[in-house]
């Protein structure tokens, strides 16, 4: 039989687990290699993301940090039209 303190700890643990599950479900974060679908019309898959020292030579304002992202884009709305 659980005592009062054990019950409180169990309830606290269950609440924390539920909060974490909700946060993960509502997150806008994506994982590398996992496709992201936009409005059922395009699918983007991020392959890599890394900080780089490369800069755009045509910008007037120098960038402090540059994130180089490599990705694939697939137009899914064309698949619907063809089918």
MOKA-V710046 format. One record per backbone hydrogen bond with DSSP energy under -1.0 kcal/mol. NH is the residue of the N-H (numbers start at 1). CO is the residue of the C=O. Records with the same first field share a line. If there is no record, write none. Layout:
# MOKA-V710046
NH->CO  CO
This chain:
# MOKA-V710046
7->3
8->4
9->5
10->6
11->7
12->8
13->9
14->10
15->11
16->12
17->13
18->14
19->15
20->16
21->17
22->18
23->19
24->20
25->21
26->22
33->46
34->31
36->44
38->42
41->38
42->38
43->74
44->36
45->72
47->70
48->70
50->68
52->66
59->56
68->50
70->48
72->45
74->43
77->41
80->76
81->77
82->78
83->79
